[in-house]
Each structure stands twice: as structure tokens, then as C-alpha cells.
Amino acid sequence: MSQHPHAFSRYCMHCGQRLVSAVPEGDTRRRLVCMDCGFIHYINPRPVAGIIPVRDSGEILLVRRDIEPRRGAWVFPGGFMDLGETAEETAVRETREEAHLEVEDLRLVGVYTRVLPGIVLIVYEARAVGEASPGHETSETRWFRPEEIPWEELAFDSTLQALRDWAASHGYPVPEEPPSLADH
């Protein structure tokens, strides 16, 4: 069952009538359908973008979450895309908001899918410009050498996967058996 917040919609956003679960004509999957106006309420994944900020010394910035889910866990800055933004613009904005840090020279690390909550995470690495400090959704910012990444304290499985891919692409050590994280 999906944890996507729109999976529990009950009323049509066009006419306000009740939605029912049905397979629309020409489709092969159950969808939420309005039987009055015919609107099909598609539940699509939500895009998230983040950045692994890297200093010239090779240290990366992680922020400690001060919001749920996973308050107190480490993650790189990131968040949901707003309409009218590119993935790159979202990642830069979220880095400013969560770490008060400017970044430049973005390079794609990878794209990660979190199926249950319906999230597609787009991760970049970027050169950090200046110093970081906590934003309104973070309680702490800290620079880690690659061998110091707190693998067991990361917020999400997708955080772990992206950091593993980043570390491996630069020849840094990654845990043999990655810890299992709650994928909230």
C-alpha cells in the first residue's frame, strides 16, 4: 500500500463528488475515478532534489534533521520541487534553506526511487562555497571526511544509496554490509 499523501483522496478536485477505485476504460490499473465528471485522479511520484556539498578538501556536508520523519538523523540538504523550478534550482534552494550554504558546479550523482512514499530523489554533488549553519528544518550542520560518514545514523535508505554511490565514484570506502535504515 502506498504512503503517498494523495492515495487517500476521497473527493474529486474538479466537481467535488466522491471518488471510487476503478479501472478506467483503456487503462490496466486501478485509479481513483470520479463517476460523475469522469476525472481520473492520477497519483504520481513527487520529485525531490538534493545536493551533497563538497569542500575542496574532500569533506562533505550533512545536516541533522529537526523535522519528522527521522528527526535527529543525518541527511544531505534536499527537498520537494516547487512548480516552476528545475531539479537543479530545487537542490540549490534547499541547500540554502537547510544549510545557509551556496554551492556551484552541480554534477548528477544519481536518481533514486522510494516506492512506498512515492518519491523520486535526484541527487547532485556540488562544490561548497563558504560556511554552513543550520536552517529552520535542521538542528546541526557538520563537515565529514568520507571515511567518517555516519552510515548508521543516516535518515533514509535513499540517503545511504546516494552517499554510497558518491563515495564509490570517488574511490572512498563504503560499508561492506550497509546498515538497514527505515525507509520513511
PyMOL commands that set and color helices and strands:
alter all, ss='L'
color gray80, all
select helices_A, chain A and resi 5-8+87-99+146-148+151-153+157-169
alter helices_A, ss='H'
color red, helices_A
select strands_A, chain A and resi 19-22+31-34+40-41+46-54+60-65+74-75+78-80+102-114+119-129+138-144
alter strands_A, ss='S'
color yellow, strands_A
deselect
rebuild
show_as cartoon
